[in-house]
Amino acid sequence: MLTAIGLKDRKNFVELFLTPAIAEGFVRMLYPDKPRHPRQKYLLTAKGIRLYDAIKDEHSQ
């Protein structure tokens, strides 16, 4: 995700994008009780999928 939006620093990405996306309910952690789990992944929620689809549809027109 970092390279997709042109960032190089993970700290800035987490602060500016990932944490707010989790707080707003667009993204959820696979292991929410263990944020530093070695296989931690971030998944789109239903709300996140709707936003993704809306953005994708907007760009395809």
C-alpha positions as CSV (number, residue, x, y, z in Angstrom):
1,M,0.0,0.0,0.0
2,L,2.9,2.3,0.7
3,T,4.2,2.3,-2.8
4,A,0.7,2.5,-4.3
5,I,0.2,6.0,-2.7
6,G,3.8,7.1,-3.1
7,L,5.0,7.0,0.5
8,K,8.3,5.6,1.7
9,D,8.0,5.9,5.5
10,R,5.8,3.3,7.3
11,K,5.3,5.5,10.3
12,N,3.7,8.3,8.3
13,F,1.5,5.8,6.4
14,V,0.3,4.3,9.7
15,E,-0.4,7.7,11.3
16,L,-1.9,9.5,8.3
17,F,-3.8,6.7,6.5
18,L,-4.1,3.3,8.2
19,T,-5.1,4.4,11.7
20,P,-7.8,6.8,10.5
21,A,-9.1,4.1,8.1
22,I,-9.4,1.6,10.9
23,A,-11.0,4.2,13.2
24,E,-13.6,5.1,10.5
25,G,-14.4,1.4,9.9
26,F,-13.1,1.1,6.3
27,V,-10.3,-1.3,7.3
28,R,-10.0,-4.0,10.0
29,M,-7.0,-6.0,11.3
30,L,-7.0,-9.7,10.9
31,Y,-5.6,-10.1,14.4
32,P,-7.1,-7.1,16.3
33,D,-5.9,-8.3,19.7
34,K,-2.3,-8.6,18.5
35,P,-1.4,-5.6,16.4
36,R,2.2,-6.8,16.1
37,H,1.3,-10.3,15.0
38,P,3.9,-11.5,12.5
39,R,1.1,-12.4,10.0
40,Q,-1.0,-9.3,10.6
41,K,-3.1,-8.3,7.6
42,Y,-5.5,-5.5,7.0
43,L,-8.8,-6.2,5.3
44,L,-11.5,-4.0,3.8
45,T,-14.8,-4.0,5.7
46,A,-18.1,-3.9,3.9
47,K,-18.0,-0.1,4.3
48,G,-14.5,-0.1,2.8
49,I,-15.6,-2.3,-0.1
50,R,-18.5,0.1,-0.9
51,L,-16.1,3.1,-0.9
52,Y,-13.6,1.2,-3.1
53,D,-16.4,0.3,-5.6
54,A,-17.6,3.8,-5.7
55,I,-14.1,5.2,-6.4
56,K,-13.5,2.5,-9.0
57,D,-16.8,3.3,-10.8
58,E,-16.0,7.0,-10.7
59,H,-12.7,6.4,-12.4
60,S,-14.1,4.1,-15.1
61,Q,-16.5,6.7,-16.4
